[in-house]
Amino acid sequence: MNLTDFDYFLPEEMIAQEPVSRRDSSKLMVLHLDNAPLEHRRFTDLVDYLRPGDTLVINETKVIPARLFGIKDTTGARVEVLILKQLEKNRWEALVRPGKRLSAGTKIIFGDGLLEALVLDHTDFGGRVLEFSYNGLFEEILDRVGTMPIPPYIKKPLSDKQRYQTIYARQAGSAAAPTAGLHFSRELLERILNMGVIIVPVLLHVGLGTFRPVQVNDIREHHMHAEYYEISEEAASAINETKRRKGRLVAVGTTTTRCLESAAGENGKICPGSGWTDIFIYPGYRFKLVESLVTNFHLPKSTLLMMVSALAGKDKIMAAYNEAVRLKYRFFSFGDAMLII
């Protein structure tokens, strides 16, 4: 299975540069898993496709101000850091630029000395292990010196950083937003609850595994970077009860899907707990739990496009994407949504 199988043409002007005025006012393409034709709706119409007894599973991760701009303490040269994964209390894996100039032993200064980082080691993905030092609470200092890690294809500055955060974000730790969840407003979630749909939170901190590009021609040779996930006993119980009574499980986003499929046994029963997952879902994968998915339109040749192709079929997905281009849908993080059902 070749990387080029997951390529498509996208005009640059269709990459959304800012969120829509109301979270739930984006377009919604409905892709049916049977032979029903594509439908073109608004995101608020999601309620028309849910029914009492369904379980909507959301990822309650919270994006941290993970992008840091600093200087080398010896030369004053500018440095950019994107922290990805916490290893210990003050040790993080990170991507750095320029990487060639940041060898072990280098010290980086952020925010006029509010935060410092010592480069300890290289990582297997070309990043660095950093040890931070500071006075006070790390989260508060990060809020002061860090910026939201908006993807590089978004060139327009973000005027309200909360728009790159879901309304149900609870646990800080992600280096990118679970963007399918950005479409939900409080009013829409209330409507969904009031119609008898159960909403269950799980956790997967979005890191390099979600957005790392595929750099091999044979996608089966790609290795995902591990991301941390948690599923509570309450969440596992609710999900297993949904399956027992043959209700539908609707995942909000590819990160939620990775979390659920990582924790599911071959019998489809989910186990509570936490851990690290490097699951890679591409066509040929047999889903254990997820039957329906709310998602965005993903980058060409990305692992996320491969995941939705595994659920709906590559040919059907690529045809839907071509139709989305023709109808001028908005793509990627701040773009429109798709319901696969």
C-alpha positions as CSV (number, residue, x, y, z in Angstrom):
1,M,0.0,0.0,0.0
2,N,1.7,3.1,-1.3
3,L,1.8,6.6,0.2
4,T,0.7,8.1,-3.1
5,D,-2.6,6.2,-2.8
6,F,-3.5,8.8,-0.1
7,D,-2.7,11.9,-2.0
8,Y,-5.2,14.4,-3.4
9,F,-5.2,17.9,-4.9
10,L,-6.2,20.7,-2.6
11,P,-6.1,24.4,-3.6
12,E,-4.2,26.4,-0.9
13,E,-7.1,28.8,-0.5
14,M,-9.3,26.0,0.9
15,I,-7.1,25.5,4.0
16,A,-9.1,27.2,6.7
17,Q,-7.1,30.1,8.3
18,E,-9.5,30.8,11.1
19,P,-12.5,29.2,12.8
20,V,-16.0,30.0,11.8
21,S,-17.9,32.6,13.8
22,R,-19.9,29.9,15.7
23,R,-18.4,26.6,16.6
24,D,-21.4,24.6,15.4
25,S,-22.0,26.5,12.1
26,S,-19.5,24.7,9.9
27,K,-20.5,22.5,7.1
28,L,-21.0,18.8,7.7
29,M,-20.5,16.2,5.0
30,V,-22.4,13.0,5.9
31,L,-20.7,9.8,4.4
32,H,-22.8,6.7,4.8
33,L,-21.1,3.4,5.2
34,D,-23.9,1.8,3.1
35,N,-24.6,2.9,-0.5
36,A,-26.6,6.0,0.4
37,P,-25.4,9.2,-1.4
38,L,-23.3,11.9,0.3
39,E,-25.3,14.5,2.2
40,H,-24.3,18.1,2.7
41,R,-25.6,19.6,6.0
42,R,-24.6,21.9,8.8
43,F,-22.9,20.7,11.9
44,T,-25.9,21.4,14.1
45,D,-27.7,18.8,11.9
46,L,-25.6,16.1,13.6
47,V,-28.6,15.6,15.9
48,D,-30.5,14.2,12.9
49,Y,-28.1,11.3,12.7
50,L,-28.0,10.4,16.4
51,R,-30.6,8.5,18.3
52,P,-31.4,7.7,21.9
53,G,-29.1,5.0,23.3
54,D,-26.1,6.1,21.2
55,T,-22.9,6.9,23.0
56,L,-20.8,9.8,21.8
57,V,-17.2,9.5,23.0
58,I,-15.1,12.7,23.3
59,N,-11.4,13.4,24.1
60,E,-11.1,15.7,27.0
61,T,-7.5,16.6,26.5
62,K,-6.5,20.2,26.8
63,V,-3.9,21.9,24.6
64,I,-1.0,23.5,26.4
65,P,1.0,26.5,25.2
66,A,3.6,24.1,23.9
67,R,5.4,26.4,21.5
68,L,8.3,28.3,23.1
69,F,10.6,30.9,21.6
70,G,13.9,31.4,23.4
71,I,17.6,32.0,22.9
72,K,20.8,30.1,23.5
73,D,22.5,31.4,26.7
74,T,26.0,31.4,25.1
75,T,25.3,33.1,21.7
76,G,21.8,34.7,22.0
77,A,20.8,32.7,18.8
78,R,17.1,32.3,18.5
79,V,15.6,28.9,19.2
80,E,12.1,27.4,18.7
81,V,10.9,24.5,20.9
82,L,7.7,22.5,20.7
83,I,7.2,20.3,23.8
84,L,5.5,17.0,23.0
85,K,5.6,14.5,25.8
86,Q,6.3,14.7,29.5
87,L,8.8,12.0,30.6
88,E,9.2,13.0,34.2
89,K,8.3,16.0,36.3
90,N,10.6,18.5,34.5
91,R,11.7,16.4,31.6
92,W,10.0,16.6,28.2
93,E,10.5,15.3,24.7
94,A,10.5,18.2,22.2
95,L,11.0,19.2,18.7
96,V,13.6,22.0,18.3
97,R,14.7,24.4,15.6
98,P,17.5,24.8,14.5
99,G,18.3,21.2,15.6
100,K,21.9,21.1,14.4
101,R,22.9,23.8,16.9
102,L,21.2,22.3,20.0
103,S,23.5,19.5,21.2
104,A,23.5,18.0,24.7
105,G,24.6,20.5,27.3
106,T,23.1,23.5,25.5
107,K,21.0,25.8,27.8
108,I,18.0,27.7,26.4
109,I,16.5,30.8,28.0
110,F,12.8,31.7,27.7
111,G,10.9,34.7,28.8
112,D,13.9,36.7,30.0
113,G,14.8,33.9,32.4
114,L,11.4,32.9,33.7
115,L,12.0,29.4,32.2
116,E,15.3,27.6,31.3
117,A,15.8,24.3,29.5
118,L,18.9,22.1,29.4
119,V,19.3,19.8,26.4
120,L,20.0,16.4,27.8
121,D,19.9,14.0,24.8
122,H,18.7,13.4,21.3
123,T,15.5,11.3,20.6
124,D,15.0,8.7,18.0
125,F,12.7,11.0,16.0
126,G,15.2,13.8,15.7
127,G,14.0,15.8,18.7
128,R,15.6,16.5,22.1
129,V,15.1,15.6,25.7
130,L,14.9,18.8,27.7
131,E,15.0,19.4,31.4
132,F,13.3,22.6,32.5
133,S,14.1,24.7,35.6
134,Y,11.9,27.5,36.9
135,N,10.5,29.1,40.1
136,G,6.8,28.6,40.7
137,L,4.3,26.4,38.9
138,F,5.3,25.1,35.5
139,E,1.7,25.4,34.1
140,E,1.5,29.1,35.1
141,I,4.9,29.9,33.6
142,L,4.1,28.1,30.4
143,D,0.9,30.2,30.1
144,R,3.1,33.3,30.4
145,V,6.0,32.4,28.0
146,G,4.4,29.8,25.7
147,T,2.1,30.1,22.7
148,M,-0.6,27.8,21.3
149,P,0.9,25.3,18.9
150,I,-1.2,26.3,15.8
151,P,-0.3,24.1,12.8
152,P,2.2,25.7,10.3
153,Y,-0.4,25.7,7.5
154,I,-2.4,28.3,9.4
155,K,-0.7,31.6,8.6
156,K,-3.2,33.9,10.2
157,P,-2.6,34.8,13.9
158,L,-5.2,33.3,16.3
159,S,-7.1,36.2,18.0
160,D,-8.8,34.0,20.6
161,K,-6.7,31.1,21.9
162,Q,-9.8,29.4,23.3
163,R,-10.9,28.6,19.7
164,Y,-8.1,26.1,19.5
165,Q,-9.5,24.4,22.5
166,T,-12.6,22.2,22.8
167,I,-15.3,23.5,25.2
168,Y,-14.9,20.2,27.2
169,A,-11.1,20.3,27.5
170,R,-10.2,19.2,31.0
171,Q,-6.7,17.6,31.3
172,A,-3.7,19.6,30.1
173,G,-1.1,17.8,28.0
174,S,-1.7,18.0,24.2
175,A,0.6,19.6,21.7
176,A,-2.3,19.9,19.2
177,A,-6.0,20.1,19.5
178,P,-8.4,17.2,18.8
179,T,-9.9,19.3,16.1
180,A,-13.1,17.3,15.5
181,G,-14.2,18.4,18.9
182,L,-13.9,22.1,18.0
183,H,-17.2,22.0,16.3
184,F,-19.2,21.4,19.4
185,S,-20.9,24.3,21.2
186,R,-22.4,24.0,24.7
187,E,-25.9,24.4,23.2
188,L,-25.4,21.5,20.8
189,L,-24.0,19.2,23.5
190,E,-27.1,20.0,25.6
191,R,-29.4,19.1,22.7
192,I,-27.5,15.8,22.2
193,L,-27.8,15.0,25.9
194,N,-31.5,15.9,26.0
195,M,-32.3,13.5,23.2
196,G,-31.0,10.6,25.2
197,V,-27.5,10.2,23.8
198,I,-24.8,9.4,26.4
199,I,-21.6,11.5,26.3
200,V,-18.5,9.7,27.6
201,P,-15.1,11.4,28.0
202,V,-11.8,9.6,27.5
203,L,-8.3,11.0,27.2
204,L,-5.5,10.9,24.6
205,H,-2.8,13.6,24.7
206,V,-2.1,14.6,21.1
207,G,1.6,14.4,20.3
208,L,3.9,13.6,17.5
209,G,2.1,10.3,16.7
210,T,-0.9,12.2,15.4
211,F,0.8,14.7,13.1
212,R,4.2,13.2,12.2
213,P,4.4,12.9,8.4
214,V,4.7,9.6,6.8
215,Q,8.2,9.4,5.1
216,V,8.1,5.9,3.6
217,N,6.6,4.8,0.3
218,D,5.1,1.6,1.8
219,I,2.9,2.9,4.6
220,R,3.1,-0.4,6.4
221,E,6.7,0.5,7.3
222,H,5.6,3.7,9.1
223,H,6.0,3.6,12.9
224,M,3.7,5.8,15.1
225,H,5.1,7.8,18.0
226,A,3.5,6.8,21.2
227,E,0.8,9.0,22.8
228,Y,-0.5,8.8,26.4
229,Y,-4.2,7.7,27.0
230,E,-6.5,7.1,29.9
231,I,-9.9,5.5,30.2
232,S,-11.7,5.6,33.5
233,E,-13.7,2.8,35.0
234,E,-16.9,4.9,34.5
235,A,-16.1,5.4,30.9
236,A,-15.2,1.8,30.2
237,S,-18.4,0.7,32.0
238,A,-20.6,3.0,29.9
239,I,-18.9,2.0,26.6
240,N,-19.2,-1.7,27.4
241,E,-22.9,-1.3,28.4
242,T,-23.5,0.5,25.0
243,K,-22.0,-2.5,23.2
244,R,-24.0,-5.0,25.4
245,R,-27.3,-3.4,24.5
246,K,-26.1,-3.0,20.8
247,G,-26.2,0.8,20.9
248,R,-24.0,2.7,18.5
249,L,-20.6,4.1,19.5
250,V,-19.8,7.4,17.8
251,A,-16.2,8.6,18.2
252,V,-15.5,12.3,18.1
253,G,-12.2,12.5,16.3
254,T,-9.3,10.3,15.2
255,T,-7.6,10.7,18.6
256,T,-10.7,9.3,20.4
257,T,-10.6,6.5,17.9
258,R,-7.0,5.7,18.6
259,C,-7.7,5.7,22.4
260,L,-10.7,3.4,22.1
261,E,-9.1,0.9,19.6
262,S,-5.9,0.8,21.8
263,A,-7.9,-0.2,24.9
264,A,-10.3,-2.7,23.2
265,G,-9.8,-6.4,23.4
266,E,-10.5,-8.7,20.5
267,N,-14.0,-9.3,21.9
268,G,-14.7,-5.6,21.6
269,K,-14.8,-5.1,25.4
270,I,-12.9,-2.1,26.6
271,C,-10.6,-2.1,29.6
272,P,-10.1,0.8,32.0
273,G,-6.6,2.0,32.6
274,S,-3.8,4.2,31.1
275,G,-0.8,3.7,29.0
276,W,1.0,4.6,25.8
277,T,-0.3,3.7,22.4
278,D,1.5,3.6,19.0
279,I,-1.4,2.0,17.2
280,F,-1.4,2.7,13.4
281,I,-4.8,2.3,11.8
282,Y,-4.8,2.0,8.0
283,P,-6.9,0.1,5.4
284,G,-7.1,-3.5,6.3
285,Y,-7.5,-2.8,10.0
286,R,-10.5,-4.4,11.6
287,F,-12.2,-2.0,14.1
288,K,-13.0,-3.5,17.5
289,L,-15.2,-0.8,18.8
290,V,-15.7,2.3,16.7
291,E,-18.6,2.2,14.2
292,S,-19.1,5.9,13.5
293,L,-16.8,8.9,13.5
294,V,-17.1,12.6,13.6
295,T,-13.9,14.0,12.0
296,N,-12.3,16.8,10.0
297,F,-10.8,16.8,6.5
298,H,-7.2,15.7,6.8
299,L,-3.9,16.4,5.1
300,P,-2.9,14.5,2.0
301,K,-0.7,11.4,2.8
302,S,-1.4,11.7,6.5
303,T,-2.0,8.9,9.0
304,L,-5.4,10.5,9.8
305,L,-6.5,10.2,6.2
306,M,-5.4,6.5,6.3
307,M,-7.5,6.0,9.5
308,V,-10.7,7.3,8.0
309,S,-10.0,5.3,4.8
310,A,-9.7,2.2,7.0
311,L,-13.2,2.9,8.4
312,A,-15.1,3.9,5.3
313,G,-12.9,2.5,2.5
314,K,-10.2,4.3,0.6
315,D,-12.1,4.8,-2.7
316,K,-15.2,6.1,-0.9
317,I,-13.1,8.5,1.2
318,M,-11.1,9.8,-1.8
319,A,-14.3,10.4,-3.8
320,A,-15.7,12.3,-0.9
321,Y,-12.6,14.4,-0.6
322,N,-12.7,15.2,-4.3
323,E,-16.4,16.3,-3.9
324,A,-15.4,18.4,-0.9
325,V,-12.8,20.2,-3.0
326,R,-15.4,20.7,-5.8
327,L,-17.9,22.2,-3.4
328,K,-15.3,24.3,-1.6
329,Y,-15.4,22.8,1.8
330,R,-12.9,24.3,4.3
331,F,-10.0,21.9,5.2
332,F,-7.9,20.9,8.2
333,S,-7.9,22.1,11.8
334,F,-10.3,25.0,11.5
335,G,-12.2,23.5,8.6
336,D,-15.5,21.7,8.1
337,A,-16.5,18.4,9.4
338,M,-17.4,14.9,8.2
339,L,-19.7,12.3,9.8
340,I,-19.0,8.7,8.8
341,I,-22.0,6.7,9.9
